[in-house]
């Protein structure tokens, strides 16, 4: 019976239940706070700051996608077997090259 407690799924469920019980205990014994005007207003460094809309930039997405394409292409080059399958690797690398060119143009 004590061996069953050492199985990872059983141990995970036990720890999940213990964590949930600790969460409920903290929720029951902790101080109750209400939502007031001060809780939802913006505040930084002792000054009230008016909220404004943030403009997002997707430039980082292009860099991350470029990085991903180059690393996957390097992985294909490193793991492509020789023989007839090598043609598929070359075709994939040509598609990756076209993708990189499109990313650089954009």
SULRA-V775493 format. One record per pair of residues at least 12 apart in sequence whose ideal C-beta (glycine too) atoms are under 7 Angstrom apart, sorted by the first residue. I is the first residue (numbers start at 1). J is the second residue. If there is no record, write none. Layout:
BEGIN
i-><I,I>
j-><J,J>
END
This chain:
BEGIN
i-><62,62,65,66,66,69,69,69,70,73,73,76,76,76,77>
j-><103,106,103,100,103,96,99,100,100,93,96,89,92,93,93>
END
